[in-house]
């Protein structure tokens, strides 16, 4: 019986790892389609809501002219790690892939966001449109400012 005393702790660790992996995957995806360069647009508007209270990636509500867009940025942990903060009322310029969400709302997957009055943009995707946080997780060097 003592030969198998390691099986229960190993099973518990495996179960814990599976739960954490599923939670991270859910936070990163949240039913957002892949980035499509063919639908890339640039909008200018004002952040109406920073969406920091929602589950999944941080989604900004941006009012641009007569339209309102949901702008999908990045997972919370990535924004916190990079020191990126969005505040309601800030003027921004977003370049991203346009799509319609399941609820029919007009949405963008952010490639870059530039704050009014700043000369540099914050990149969320690399030159191949892959999320920078996935590269960062793998330990690659990253520059986004």
For each residue, the residues with C-beta under 8 A, 3 or more apart:
1: 4 5
2: 5
3:
4: 1 7
5: 1 2 8
6: 9 10
7: 4 10 11
8: 5 11 12
9: 6 12 13
10: 6 7 13 14
11: 7 8 14 15
12: 8 9 15 16
13: 9 10 16 17
14: 10 11 17 18
15: 11 12 18 19
16: 12 13 19 20
17: 13 14 20 21
18: 14 15 21 22
19: 15 16 22 23
20: 16 17 23 24
21: 17 18 24 25
22: 18 19 25 26
23: 19 20 26 27
24: 20 21 27 28
25: 21 22 28 29
26: 22 23 29 30 55 56
27: 23 24 30 55 56 57 75 76 77
28: 24 25 56 57 75 131 133 134
29: 25 26 32 56
30: 26 27 55 56 57
31: 102
32: 29 56 57 72 109
33: 36 99 109
34:
35: 96 97 109 111 125 129 130
36: 33 39 40 97 99
37: 40 97 129
38:
39: 36 97 98 99
40: 36 37 95 96 97 98 111
41: 95 96 98 108
42: 93 94 95
43: 62 64 69 93 94 108
44: 64 91 92 93 94
45: 62 63 64 65 69 91 92 94
46: 62 63 64 89 90 91 92
47: 50 60 61 62 86 87 88 89 90 92
48: 61 62 63 68 88
49: 60 61 88
50: 47 58 60 86 87 88
51: 54 58 59 60 61
52: 58 76 86
53:
54: 51 58 59
55: 26 27 30
56: 26 27 28 29 30 32 59 75
57: 27 28 30 32 72 73 74 75 76
58: 50 51 52 54 72 73 74 75 76 79 86
59: 51 54 56 70 71 72 73
60: 47 49 50 51 70 71 73 86 92
61: 47 48 49 51 68 69 70 71
62: 43 45 46 47 48 68 69 70 71 92 94
63: 45 46 48 67 68
64: 43 44 45 46 67 68 69
65: 45
66:
67: 63 64 106
68: 48 61 62 63 64 105 106
69: 43 45 61 62 64 94 106 107 108
70: 59 60 61 62 101 105 106 107 108
71: 59 60 61 62 94 96 107 108 110 113
72: 32 57 58 59 96 107 108 109 110
73: 57 58 59 60 79 84 86 110 113 124
74: 57 58 78 79 84 110 124 131 132 133
75: 27 28 56 57 58 78 79 133
76: 27 52 57 58 79 80
77: 27 80 81 133
78: 74 75 81 82 132 133 136
79: 58 73 74 75 76 82 84 85
80: 76 77 83 84
81: 77 78 136
82: 78 79 122 144
83: 80
84: 73 74 79 80 122
85: 79
86: 47 50 52 58 60 73 90
87: 47 50 90
88: 47 48 49 50
89: 46 47
90: 46 47 86 87 115 116
91: 44 45 46 115 116
92: 44 45 46 47 60 62 113 114 115 116
93: 42 43 44 113 114 116 121
94: 42 43 44 45 62 69 71 108 110 112 113 114
95: 40 41 42 110 111 112 113 121
96: 35 40 41 71 72 108 109 110 111 112
97: 35 36 37 39 40 108 109 111 129
98: 39 40 41 106 107 108
99: 33 36 39 107 108 109
100: 104 105 106 107
101: 70 104 105 106 107
102: 31
103:
104: 100 101
105: 68 70 100 101
106: 67 68 69 70 98 100 101
107: 69 70 71 72 98 99 100 101
108: 41 43 69 70 71 72 94 96 97 98 99
109: 32 33 35 72 96 97 99
110: 71 72 73 74 94 95 96 113 124 125
111: 35 40 95 96 97 123 124 125 129
112: 94 95 96 121 122 123 124 125
113: 71 73 92 93 94 95 110 121 122 124
114: 92 93 94 118 120 121 122
115: 90 91 92 118 122
116: 90 91 92 93
117:
118: 114 115 121
119:
120: 114 145
121: 93 95 112 113 114 118
122: 82 84 112 113 114 115 144 145
123: 111 112 126 132 143 144 145
124: 73 74 110 111 112 113 131 132 144
125: 35 110 111 112 129 130 131 132
126: 123 129 130 132 135
127:
128:
129: 35 37 97 111 125 126
130: 35 125 126 134 135
131: 28 74 124 125 134 135
132: 74 78 123 124 125 126 135 136 142 144
133: 28 74 75 77 78 136 137
134: 28 130 131 137 138
135: 126 130 131 132 138 140 142
136: 78 81 132 133 139 140 142
137: 133 134
138: 134 135
139: 136
140: 135 136
141:
142: 132 135 136
143: 123
144: 82 122 123 124 132
145: 120 122 123
